[in-house]
């Protein structure tokens, strides 16, 4: 019985992250406002997809550890790529702003 409760508790944390990611995506308060094209959407998508992959990973840990590791790797690759995309967009925006000042 305690094994069942431990598994259920591990999924609860993953579900909380999914819900928080969805709330973040629909909330008008963001790290990068949606008014900034592409970058504002990338952070919403990045956080929501990361929460979803985290949930998938938590369920896969019980049945297929190898597949759970693959999902974890994909999750981290997406995080790094998202951060790089946001950084590149920020650099382009700053560069364009400097051209007009």
N, C-alpha and C positions, 0 to 999 in steps of 0.2 A: 504494500500500500504506500509506503513512504517513497518508493521509486516512482510511482505514478505522480505523486505530488511534486517531486523534484522536477520531473519532465514538464509538468504543467506550469510550474513557476518559471522555468527557463523560457517557455513560450510567451508567458505574460510580458516579460521584459521586451521581447522582440515585437510583440503586438503594440506595446506602448510606443516604441520607436516609430512604427509604421503610422500610428495615429498622429503622433507629433509631426512627422514628415508631411502628412496630408494637410494638417492644420497650417503648417508653415507655408506650404505651397499655395493655399487659398487665402492666406492672411495678407492684408495689404502692407504689413510691416515685415520687411526683408532686410537681409544684409546688403543685398544689391536690389534696389527697387526695380520693379518690372518695367518702369518707364525707360530704363536703359535696355535697348534692344539686344537680344541674344544673351548677354551676360546676366540680365535679370531673370531670364527664363532658365538659364543653365543652372544657377544655384538652386532654383525650385525643383527642377528635374533631378539634379544630383542628389539632393537630400531625400526626395521621395523614393527614388530608385534604390538608394543605399539602404533605406529603411526596409523596402521590400526584399532586397537581397539578404539583408540580415535576418528577416523572418524565414525566408526559404532555407538559409543556412542553419537556423536553429532546428527546423524540422528534419533536415537531412542528417544532422549529427547523430540522430537516433538510428537511422536506417542505413545510411551510406556515408561513412566518414570521408572516403576519397572524393565523392561528389561534393560534399560539404566544403572540403578544402579548395576545390575548383571554384565554387561559388564565392568563397572568401577571397580568392585571388582576383576574380573578376570584379568583385566589389572594390577592392583596393586600386585596381587599375583604373576603374571609372572615377574614383575619387581623385587620383593623381591627374588624370586627363582633364577632369572638370576644373581643377585648380589651375592647371596650365592654360586652359582655354580662357578662363576668367582673367588670369594675369596678362595674357596676350591682348585680350580686348582692352583691358585697362591701359596697357602701354600704347596701344593704337589710339585710344581716345585722348590720352595725355599728349601724344605726339601731334595729333590733329589740333588740339587746343593750343599747343605752342606755336603752330603755324599761323594761327589767326591772332596771336597776341604780340 
